[in-house]
Amino acid sequence: MAVSNISQLTLGLTATTAITQYAAVTATGAVATAAGNAVGFAATAGAIGSRVPVVAGGTGIGIAGAAIANGALLEVGAAGAVVTKSAGVPIGRALNAATGAGDQVEVLIITN
């Protein structure tokens, strides 16, 4: 299911790794690692060295790494996807449910 978002802050970051659209991204311009911190979500894909718009405030779109319940607290999973929080850094809250990996999720971003 396609979702929308309301960006209140978009940063232009230089990609230090290849970034896929909607991946969780760190402040250094890399795809966030599992259970790690993220500054926001890539609005577009970007190659190394390119400027990528990263939604860092408001709501962003993430890609689910597994099924997620509406309202669940989220953390980064594999490859910058979002998963239900277990032991990682909380990066947001799901504003819609995901039935499985690959679904788009609107995320209320938690600033870290």
N, CA, C and O atoms as a DFTB+ gen file, in Angstrom:
448 C
 N C O
     1  1       0.836      -1.174       0.000
     2  2       0.000       0.000       0.000
     3  2       0.881       1.236       0.000
     4  3       1.801       1.336       0.811
     5  1       0.618       2.168      -0.886
     6  2       1.356       3.427      -0.929
     7  2       0.838       4.337       0.175
     8  3      -0.366       4.403       0.425
     9  1       1.745       5.029       0.824
    10  2       1.378       5.953       1.890
    11  2       1.932       7.334       1.560
    12  3       2.744       7.486       0.647
    13  1       1.487       8.331       2.308
    14  2       1.997       9.687       2.122
    15  2       2.673      10.121       3.416
    16  3       2.606       9.428       4.431
    17  1       3.326      11.280       3.360
    18  2       3.962      11.788       4.573
    19  2       3.885      13.304       4.607
    20  3       3.601      13.951       3.599
    21  1       4.144      13.861       5.795
    22  2       4.180      15.303       5.981
    23  2       5.559      15.639       6.542
    24  3       5.834      15.426       7.723
    25  1       6.415      16.163       5.679
    26  2       7.769      16.512       6.082
    27  2       7.796      17.910       6.681
    28  3       7.325      18.866       6.064
    29  1       8.344      18.027       7.879
    30  2       8.525      19.341       8.488
    31  2       9.966      19.804       8.404
    32  3      10.250      20.988       8.589
    33  1      10.887      18.878       8.124
    34  2      12.293      19.206       7.977
    35  2      12.937      18.200       7.028
    36  3      12.902      16.996       7.282
    37  1      13.519      18.685       5.945
    38  2      14.245      17.834       5.005
    39  2      15.681      18.328       4.927
    40  3      15.934      19.504       4.663
    41  1      16.619      17.414       5.160
    42  2      18.045      17.734       5.103
    43  2      18.625      17.235       3.789
    44  3      18.192      16.204       3.272
    45  1      19.586      17.943       3.251
    46  2      20.325      17.475       2.086
    47  2      21.632      16.870       2.570
    48  3      22.521      17.603       3.003
    49  1      21.770      15.549       2.510
    50  2      22.979      14.873       2.970
    51  2      23.729      14.267       1.790
    52  3      23.113      13.793       0.836
    53  1      25.049      14.282       1.856
    54  2      25.858      13.634       0.836
    55  2      25.955      12.158       1.166
    56  3      26.385      11.788       2.259
    57  1      25.557      11.314       0.229
    58  2      25.555       9.864       0.449
    59  2      26.976       9.332       0.545
    60  3      27.794       9.556      -0.347
    61  1      27.263       8.626       1.634
    62  2      28.566       7.975       1.793
    63  2      28.481       6.493       1.458
    64  3      29.501       5.809       1.374
    65  1      27.263       6.002       1.267
    66  2      26.985       4.655       0.758
    67  2      25.845       4.796      -0.237
    68  3      25.169       5.824      -0.256
    69  1      25.621       3.793      -1.054
    70  2      24.446       3.809      -1.934
    71  2      23.205       3.753      -1.045
    72  3      23.129       2.950      -0.116
    73  1      22.240       4.613      -1.341
    74  2      21.034       4.705      -0.514
    75  2      19.817       4.417      -1.374
    76  3      19.658       4.980      -2.457
    77  1      18.960       3.534      -0.879
    78  2      17.707       3.241      -1.579
    79  2      16.617       4.178      -1.065
    80  3      16.666       4.646       0.072
    81  1      15.642       4.440      -1.918
    82  2      14.527       5.301      -1.529
    83  2      13.839       4.720      -0.300
    84  3      13.577       3.519      -0.235
    85  1      13.555       5.566       0.658
    86  2      12.855       5.283       1.914
    87  2      13.699       4.535       2.946
    88  3      13.165       4.113       3.972
    89  1      14.992       4.358       2.708
    90  2      15.860       3.730       3.710
    91  2      16.095       4.691       4.869
    92  3      16.121       5.907       4.678
    93  1      16.265       4.143       6.070
    94  2      16.676       4.946       7.215
    95  2      18.134       5.351       7.004
    96  3      18.962       4.532       6.605
    97  1      18.440       6.623       7.275
    98  2      19.754       7.176       6.969
    99  2      20.349       7.829       8.222
   100  3      19.626       8.422       9.023
   101  1      21.670       7.713       8.381
   102  2      22.365       8.346       9.503
   103  2      22.751       9.778       9.142
   104  3      22.635      10.195       7.990
   105  1      23.206      10.516      10.136
   106  2      23.640      11.901       9.919
   107  2      24.885      11.984       9.047
   108  3      25.186      13.044       8.499
   109  1      25.618      10.866       8.910
   110  2      26.819      10.853       8.066
   111  2      26.516      10.497       6.618
   112  3      27.432      10.413       5.800
   113  1      25.238      10.285       6.288
   114  2      24.851       9.995       4.915
   115  2      24.961       8.532       4.533
   116  3      25.067       8.206       3.350
   117  1      24.937       7.648       5.517
   118  2      24.992       6.209       5.261
   119  2      23.654       5.572       5.609
   120  3      22.882       6.119       6.396
   121  1      23.386       4.415       5.017
   122  2      22.198       3.648       5.408
   123  2      22.402       3.221       6.857
   124  3      23.464       2.710       7.212
   125  1      21.389       3.428       7.693
   126  2      21.481       3.088       9.112
   127  2      21.633       1.585       9.304
   128  3      21.081       0.790       8.543
   129  1      22.383       1.213      10.322
   130  2      22.589      -0.204      10.636
   131  2      21.487      -0.701      11.567
   132  3      20.853       0.085      12.271
   133  1      21.271      -1.995      11.561
   134  2      20.244      -2.606      12.397
   135  2      20.425      -2.225      13.859
   136  3      21.531      -2.304      14.394
   137  1      19.346      -1.815      14.502
   138  2      19.280      -1.410      15.910
   139  2      20.014      -0.102      16.188
   140  3      20.102       0.321      17.341
   141  1      20.540       0.543      15.151
   142  2      21.287       1.787      15.323
   143  2      20.417       3.021      15.200
   144  3      19.197       2.935      15.058
   145  1      21.066       4.163      15.258
   146  2      20.375       5.439      15.177
   147  2      20.185       5.862      13.723
   148  3      20.932       5.435      12.843
   149  1      19.202       6.686      13.481
   150  2      18.938       7.247      12.154
   151  2      18.457       8.677      12.336
   152  3      17.760       8.991      13.301
   153  1      18.836       9.543      11.397
   154  2      18.391      10.932      11.436
   155  2      17.068      11.103      10.688
   156  3      16.335      12.060      10.935
   157  1      16.760      10.176       9.772
   158  2      15.523      10.274       9.002
   159  2      15.479       9.255       7.889
   160  3      16.167       8.235       7.934
   161  1      14.650       9.543       6.870
   162  2      14.394       8.597       5.780
   163  2      14.666       9.256       4.432
   164  3      14.259      10.393       4.195
   165  1      15.352       8.538       3.557
   166  2      15.696       9.052       2.230
   167  2      14.426       9.242       1.402
   168  3      13.644       8.307       1.232
   169  1      14.228      10.447       0.893
   170  2      13.066      10.722       0.044
   171  2      13.273      10.168      -1.364
   172  3      12.309       9.860      -2.063
   173  1      14.534      10.045      -1.775
   174  2      14.880       9.477      -3.078
   175  2      16.096       8.581      -2.902
   176  3      16.753       8.617      -1.862
   177  1      16.392       7.785      -3.908
   178  2      17.609       6.976      -3.901
   179  2      18.790       7.857      -4.271
   180  3      18.618       8.905      -4.895
   181  1      19.999       7.431      -3.883
   182  2      21.185       8.203      -4.233
   183  2      22.429       7.347      -4.274
   184  3      22.598       6.434      -3.466
   185  1      23.306       7.650      -5.229
   186  2      24.595       6.966      -5.340
   187  2      25.600       7.637      -4.411
   188  3      25.372       8.758      -3.956
   189  1      26.700       6.963      -4.130
   190  2      27.755       7.534      -3.305
   191  2      28.186       8.879      -3.895
   192  3      28.442       8.989      -5.094
   193  1      28.260       9.890      -3.041
   194  2      28.679      11.226      -3.461
   195  2      27.551      12.147      -3.876
   196  3      27.759      13.354      -3.999
   197  1      26.356      11.605      -4.097
   198  2      25.231      12.457      -4.503
   199  2      24.537      13.046      -3.276
   200  3      24.624      12.496      -2.178
   201  1      23.847      14.172      -3.474
   202  2      23.065      14.775      -2.397
   203  2      21.701      14.091      -2.368
   204  3      21.039      13.946      -3.396
   205  1      21.299      13.680      -1.183
   206  2      20.043      12.954      -1.015
   207  2      19.161      13.724      -0.037
   208  3      19.614      14.077       1.052
   209  1      17.896      13.991      -0.410
   210  2      16.985      14.623       0.540
   211  2      16.539      13.601       1.585
   212  3      16.023      12.535       1.248
   213  1      16.746      13.944       2.856
   214  2      16.408      13.038       3.957
   215  2      15.379      13.727       4.845
   216  3      15.643      14.789       5.408
   217  1      14.205      13.115       4.965
   218  2      13.139      13.651       5.815
   219  2      13.525      13.376       7.268
   220  3      13.614      12.223       7.691
   221  1      13.757      14.468       8.036
   222  2      14.251      14.328       9.399
   223  2      13.269      14.843      10.451
   224  3      13.531      14.722      11.648
   225  1      12.158      15.406      10.026
   226  2      11.164      15.911      10.966
   227  2       9.771      15.736      10.409
   228  3       9.566      15.800       9.197
   229  1       8.815      15.515      11.288
   230  2       7.445      15.253      10.849
   231  2       7.257      13.766      10.627
   232  3       7.635      12.950      11.468
   233  1       6.665      13.414       9.477
   234  2       6.528      12.002       9.151
   235  2       7.293      11.698       7.870
   236  3       7.337      12.509       6.945
   237  1       7.886      10.525       7.836
   238  2       8.614      10.059       6.664
   239  2       8.080       8.701       6.257
   240  3       7.286       8.092       6.973
   241  1       8.517       8.237       5.117
   242  2       8.109       6.916       4.647
   243  2       9.285       5.968       4.808
   244  3      10.396       6.256       4.363
   245  1       9.031       4.841       5.445
   246  2      10.024       3.787       5.602
   247  2       9.534       2.518       4.943
   248  3       8.352       2.394       4.622
   249  1      10.431       1.580       4.742
   250  2      10.073       0.267       4.192
   251  2      10.126      -0.747       5.328
   252  3      11.126      -0.848       6.039
   253  1       9.049      -1.488       5.488
   254  2       8.974      -2.490       6.556
   255  2       9.916      -3.655       6.273
   256  3      10.037      -4.116       5.138
   257  1      10.578      -4.119       7.326
   258  2      11.414      -5.308       7.230
   259  2      10.655      -6.558       7.626
   260  3      11.150      -7.671       7.449
   261  1       9.457      -6.384       8.162
   262  2       8.585      -7.479       8.612
   263  2       7.213      -6.871       8.871
   264  3       7.021      -5.668       8.689
   265  1       6.264      -7.689       9.293
   266  2       4.943      -7.173       9.644
   267  2       5.073      -6.201      10.819
   268  3       5.851      -6.434      11.744
   269  1       4.302      -5.109      10.773
   270  2       4.342      -4.074      11.812
   271  2       2.911      -3.677      12.136
   272  3       2.098      -3.486      11.231
   273  1       2.597      -3.551      13.429
   274  2       1.267      -3.109      13.852
   275  2       1.181      -1.592      13.817
   276  3       2.169      -0.898      14.060
   277  1      -0.003      -1.084      13.512
   278  2      -0.249       0.358      13.569
   279  2       0.044       0.838      14.983
   280  3      -0.452       0.245      15.941
   281  1       0.831       1.891      15.139
   282  2       1.157       2.443      16.445
   283  2       2.406       1.858      17.082
   284  3       2.816       2.311      18.150
   285  1       3.025       0.859      16.452
   286  2       4.203       0.213      17.037
   287  2       5.396       1.164      17.070
   288  3       5.588       1.972      16.162
   289  1       6.187       1.053      18.121
   290  2       7.451       1.761      18.213
   291  2       8.428       1.052      17.289
   292  3       8.445      -0.178      17.237
   293  1       9.257       1.821      16.547
   294  2      10.106       1.241      15.504
   295  2      11.586       1.447      15.772
   296  3      11.994       2.387      16.453
   297  1      12.380       0.537      15.212
   298  2      13.833       0.653      15.182
   299  2      14.289       0.275      13.782
   300  3      13.493      -0.199      12.972
   301  1      15.564       0.484      13.499
   302  2      16.114       0.114      12.196
   303  2      16.365      -1.389      12.172
   304  3      16.884      -1.965      13.128
   305  1      15.984      -2.014      11.054
   306  2      16.277      -3.420      10.807
   307  2      17.367      -3.527       9.749
   308  3      18.152      -2.596       9.568
   309  1      17.419      -4.636       9.065
   310  2      18.425      -4.856       8.020
   311  2      18.217      -3.901       6.850
   312  3      17.085      -3.573       6.496
   313  1      19.318      -3.461       6.258
   314  2      19.319      -2.644       5.034
   315  2      18.512      -1.349       5.161
   316  3      17.971      -0.861       4.169
   317  1      18.428      -0.793       6.367
   318  2      17.737       0.481       6.552
   319  2      16.226       0.387       6.591
   320  3      15.541       1.409       6.558
   321  1      15.692      -0.835       6.662
   322  2      14.242      -1.013       6.790
   323  2      13.833      -0.738       8.238
   324  3      14.690      -0.624       9.114
   325  1      12.531      -0.633       8.491
   326  2      12.042      -0.452       9.858
   327  2      11.364      -1.729      10.337
   328  3      10.707      -2.434       9.571
   329  1      11.541      -2.005      11.626
   330  2      10.928      -3.171      12.264
   331  2      10.415      -2.751      13.630
   332  3      10.798      -1.700      14.142
   333  1       9.559      -3.556      14.217
   334  2       9.057      -3.286      15.559
   335  2      10.227      -3.271      16.535
   336  3      11.087      -4.151      16.484
   337  1      10.269      -2.287      17.417
   338  2      11.382      -2.133      18.344
   339  2      11.491      -3.325      19.285
   340  3      10.510      -3.794      19.862
   341  1      12.746      -3.797      19.415
   342  2      13.029      -4.820      20.431
   343  2      14.143      -4.312      21.336
   344  3      13.879      -3.979      22.491
   345  1      15.375      -4.242      20.851
   346  2      16.492      -3.807      21.691
   347  2      17.238      -2.613      21.118
   348  3      18.203      -2.147      21.722
   349  1      16.816      -2.115      19.978
   350  2      17.537      -1.026      19.312
   351  2      17.087       0.354      19.749
   352  3      16.285       0.509      20.670
   353  1      17.625       1.353      19.063
   354  2      17.296       2.752      19.315
   355  2      15.924       3.061      18.695
   356  3      15.717       2.781      17.514
   357  1      14.990       3.626      19.457
   358  2      13.695       3.982      18.859
   359  2      13.862       5.138      17.883
   360  3      14.420       6.179      18.231
   361  1      13.373       4.947      16.651
   362  2      13.511       6.009      15.648
   363  2      12.163       6.570      15.200
   364  3      12.121       7.585      14.504
   365  1      11.070       5.930      15.587
   366  2       9.770       6.437      15.187
   367  2       8.630       5.545      15.629
   368  3       8.825       4.535      16.305
   369  1       7.432       5.947      15.226
   370  2       6.220       5.186      15.533
   371  2       5.436       4.996      14.237
   372  3       5.250       5.943      13.473
   373  1       4.979       3.772      13.995
   374  2       4.231       3.446      12.778
   375  2       2.852       4.101      12.814
   376  3       2.129       3.992      13.804
   377  1       2.493       4.789      11.716
   378  2       1.177       5.415      11.622
   379  2       0.228       4.601      10.746
   380  3      -0.919       4.991      10.528
   381  1       0.720       3.464      10.246
   382  2      -0.149       2.501       9.558
   383  2       0.493       1.125       9.725
   384  3       1.683       1.014      10.019
   385  1      -0.295       0.101       9.538
   386  2       0.214      -1.268       9.671
   387  2       0.901      -1.710       8.385
   388  3       0.598      -1.218       7.298
   389  1       1.831      -2.647       8.532
   390  2       2.468      -3.298       7.387
   391  2       2.200      -4.792       7.520
   392  3       2.376      -5.365       8.595
   393  1       1.780      -5.414       6.441
   394  2       1.476      -6.849       6.508
   395  2       2.714      -7.712       6.333
   396  3       2.687      -8.905       6.636
   397  1       3.807      -7.117       5.843
   398  2       5.035      -7.880       5.669
   399  2       6.153      -7.020       5.133
   400  3       5.987      -5.823       4.899
   401  1       7.304      -7.657       4.941
   402  2       8.484      -6.955       4.434
   403  2       8.200      -6.331       3.071
   404  3       7.536      -6.927       2.223
   405  1       8.715      -5.121       2.881
   406  2       8.549      -4.421       1.609
   407  2       7.401      -3.439       1.587
   408  3       7.335      -2.598       0.691
   409  1       6.482      -3.520       2.556
   410  2       5.377      -2.563       2.620
   411  2       5.893      -1.185       3.026
   412  3       6.868      -1.076       3.770
   413  1       5.244      -0.146       2.540
   414  2       5.569       1.216       2.953
   415  2       4.868       1.528       4.273
   416  3       3.720       1.141       4.493
   417  1       5.586       2.237       5.147
   418  2       5.051       2.604       6.463
   419  2       5.274       4.093       6.671
   420  3       6.392       4.584       6.514
   421  1       4.208       4.819       7.026
   422  2       4.388       6.209       7.419
   423  2       4.903       6.209       8.852
   424  3       4.302       5.598       9.735
   425  1       6.022       6.902       9.078
   426  2       6.690       6.886      10.373
   427  2       6.688       8.279      10.985
   428  3       7.161       9.235      10.369
   429  1       6.156       8.393      12.197
   430  2       6.288       9.618      12.962
   431  2       7.699       9.597      13.536
   432  3       7.999       8.793      14.418
   433  1       8.565      10.476      13.040
   434  2       9.985      10.433      13.358
   435  2      10.249      10.905      14.785
   436  3       9.763      11.953      15.212
   437  1      11.042      10.094      15.519
   438  2      11.508      10.460      16.846
   439  2      12.924      10.979      16.694
   440  3      13.809      10.252      16.243
   441  1      13.144      12.225      17.066
   442  2      14.459      12.833      16.931
   443  2      15.377      12.299      18.026
   444  3      15.027      12.300      19.207
   445  1      16.556      11.844      17.611
   446  2      17.541      11.317      18.571
   447  2      18.760      12.190      18.600
   448  3      19.700      11.913      19.345
